[in-house]
């Protein structure tokens, strides 16, 4: 039986059964509002029923060794009994009804046992062997899951309602927890879970007032109290009115119910969340018709579902409509009601289809419609989403044979074969489809999956009987152990990508309990690369385990992993210990699991270790420690929300971030999170009822008089489609709040396509999922910017960039279109079968090729013009650790790395620099330069990776840092010192050197408002915050610059005036113009009436090709061409030719007016020749690189013209590669850090 609809059908067959079968799994998150994941609520579009499922935090047992039972409570309106948890509420668990032969699992599957052979229960409706049910006799049953867990069940309850319930759960390793049912009034109510160590990890009690108290780790909290306490408060009619969370304000979910007259069942009509959200559900009470023979004959269904986030956010209203046929089998004469526990819909004809329609309503009209269709096996076969004319359809084809009954279908008939997604418009024929394809074996394991991009993943599993020396037999009879996984690239014309295959070998370890089978663990992994018919072994990983069944803590845990790569091995070892640690702020200690992870390579003796301390109750990380002694301590509340994060606890550099939360206990409350950073700056975030941040305040920490004042910094607004449509960032200009609002627009695909900034410029990125008539391999995106007036007329716009994207979601073509809708340029990309860029062709047809290794690292780049760049990587690592780079077989650089990936040496131009490290540190403690100079560093790892001290040639440089946020406070060297102060935002407030200080002033968002230099001169800055905070003026004394902008926010004028001399004030005005791609094309200078104009042109790849400077008269007419320059480039965008006309030509170093220059390069990017023409003469400069160890070090330059004196320039360098004799013969000297310290004239 398919899990979802089958649950409801089974419940409908058992209005008066003692336990609901409904189950929903919810992931537990560790973020700030992780408690929200405990509860899932909503309308099931298949059935039209509103349900609620609550998963409490996973119970961790046996010192985190497992198993970890999930505790889930669910409300389902089809359950009419109170079995201890409130009317309609039940525990999500496995159980077996021996009277009716119905087994249901906590995950939701429900089946009827049809026969028993040698204790093994057979179920005709069970297609996939995800579990096995055994009748062990004596009212004991056993469920063996494919996951490896085993449940033992024992019959409980009164004679008329006896149910087999779990009494013990075993993990795959054989560890167990026990379940107890000790409430005499409610014999089927779970009251306690106990682990092997005798610890009670869960308890539940229904009190005399009918309220239910749920305790997690009842004795593990402060002073022997529970770690977390939840309460279910029941109303007068026995329903759960509220679920109270373990918070100081007793935050809660609250529910309101209404009883259906026809069925006498209770349905939730209102739900209120602890973050302030409200849900209102209305029903069509006689909605679903049941097949002939059912009583009652109708079932309510949801007609509308309204979510009210509150706090100024739009309401989300959804309506539902249904076909006459439904999940119960109505409308098919072949279906008659049968309450034996089988799915009645399986009686229907193979073409039976029922449909539901979900309508998103805005202001009374449907703006989006989702139509879902299901077949007779409750499988979703199509989902069509329509908004406006846009239609997205998802069609799913299953391995169902319509010509045979369910009993004869393939075991994997309910698994998808093809999933096709189509995008189209109702008004046009253009459409695009993507399809994924899957194959399975008879136990439902995926054996082949082909993604829409063509990449195929094949998987092979070991058979039940196993394979000699590779995988022992599976004694539970499941096919579940992976033998091989192969990644096959998609077909591609650009380059061949390798096929990557991983082979797995397994072994077994004995279970802790004799009741459990030996369990399989991974022994080795072998990764291979197949390329062009040749197979190469890339790496192997060997796993070792603690094999000691008497050691319940460590047995079965990984003790080490050995990665072997190119003959080198990297070993990661693990140690596990239990030990007491002091609780933060408490005198008593508590026990944690300490895990030490250590890495070392056979390449050297260096090791790296990381220590983690983990809570035995929550599994949360409490403390991490690296081998530098850097610790981070975490504290959580009962909902496992982070309360504090402390770096270097108990040390001078201790720094703590603190968090606190408030939730909603009653109507009108608003959820908040308060964060206090390491400098005690408080920020309060307000959430709406959908847990979205909608408002944020921050204290005015830098104010001397109002430091505790909370001021707004952010607001957000969402629409009725749950889309962010507006957000406002508030900057602070002194005491003035400057809100800057950005709005967002969405298309009918639900995609954001336009952002309107505070400057009112509209930035478009429109994605067309249909592609185009000529492009069906992916989406097409079009980007541009524009400004419109109040009537919507476009005043100014840029050209458009159109990108054709492939199914790897990577660009294939990047096109530029001008405002006349003409194609200007195209940049092309081609990819290999794994989606890696193989070829790139720019708009001038220059081609670059890329080659990769098996780890997707670039190993060869073929550049335009013929240069080939080859990189090689450290043989002992899969990381990006390049050890050599060469161009056309000439090595330019080499590096070595230690086993931890730290650089040991680097060689550039034959100059070797060596690095040494202190244990565990990633920054060098000692650097020996090629010239023999030694530089030593000392660090405080608690404050980051910047040095505290540096020693070079007897000179000491000292750096001090803020102990809370590690910002540089001061530094000193050679008698000079600098001190800094900061604003709470991190911006610099002042810098002081001796008696001189520089003072800065910034806005909250980092805009500089003022600067005072060491002479006391203050420069002020002013901004237009209504246009996004762009600068409008800056003033220093009597000198002021004013800026103006065009409609697209591009600077159009810069006017600078200097009125220092009132009688002769100066004014410089610059006017700028741009082309449709935002490139500057014209600049007009006006210096007190003297005008010049600079005009620029570009080629298709944005290289400057012409620049003309002209003199203008007062009316802007050209008086004279001062300089007309032209530029030409080679295939690698290197300047190869420069020509100049006009009266103000540039001058070469020897005083010659340049008419033309020709440049020549080698493959290493060295300039080899420059021919400079002036008049009828020319000079050819030849550049020589004569250091065999450094082929890019310029050694001399020769000139041919007589004006070039001297004709030959000889350069010299020291051992570190620093220039020590320049082109003028001057002598340059450097310190041990290669900083220039002196320049002396050439000898006469």
ABEGO torsion letter per residue (X at the ends): XBAAAAAAAAAAABAABABBABBBBBBBBABAAAAAAABBBEBBAAAGBBBBBBBBBBBBBGGGAOBBBBBBBBBBAABABBAGAEBGBBBBBBBBBAAAGBBBBAAGBBBBBABBBGGBBBBAABABBABBBBBAEGGBBBBBBAAGBBBBBBBBEBAABBBBBBABBBBAAGBBBBBBBABAABAABBABBBBAAGBBABBBBBBAAGBBBBBBGAAABBGGBBABBBBBBBBAAGBBABBBBBBAAGBBBBBBBBBBAAAGBBBBABBBBAAGBBBBBBBBAAABBBBBGBOBABBBBBABBBBBAEGGBBBBBBBBBBBABBAAGBGBAABBBBAAGBBAAAABBAABBBBBBBBBBBGGBBABBBBBBBBAAGBBABBBBBBEABBBBBBBBBBBBAABBAAABBAAAABBABBBBBBBBAABABBBBBBBBBBBBAAGBBABBBBAAGBBBBBBBBBAAEBBGABBBBAAGBBABBABBBBBBBBBAABBBBBBBBBBBBBBBBBABAABBBBBBBABBBBBBBBGGBBBBABBBBBBBBBBAABAAABGBBABBBBBBGGBBBBBBBBBBBBBBBBBGBABBBBBBBBBBBBBBAABABBBBBBBBBBAAAGBBABBBBAAGBBBBBBBBAAGBBABBBBGBGBAABBBBBBBBBBBABBGBBBBBBBBBAAGBBBBBBBBAAGBBABBBBBBAABAAAAABBBBABBBBBBAAGBBABBBBBBBBEABBBBBBBBBBBBAAGBBABBBBAAGBBBBBBBBAAEBAABAAEBBBBBBBBBBBAAGBBABBBBBBBBBBBAAGBBABBBBBBAAGBBABBBBBBBBAAGBBABBBBAAGBBBBBBBBAAGBBABBBBBGGBBBBBBBBAABABBBBABBBBGGBBABBBBBBAAGBBABBBBGGBBBBBBBBBGBABBABBBBAAGBBBBBBBBAAAEABBABBBBGGBBBBBBBBAAAGBBABBBBGGBBBBBBBBAAGBBABBBBEABBBBBBBBAAGBBABBBBAAGBBBBBBBBAAAGGBBABBBBEABBBBBBBBAAGBBABBBBBBAABAABBBBBBBBBBBBAAGBBABBBBBBGGBBBBBBBBBBAAGBBABBBBBBBBAAGBBABBABBBBBBBBAAGBBABBBBBEABBBBBAAGBBBABBBBBBBAAGBBABBBBBBEABBBBBBBBBABAABAABBABBBBABAABOBABBBBBBBAAGBBABBAAGBBBBBBAAGBBABBBBBBX
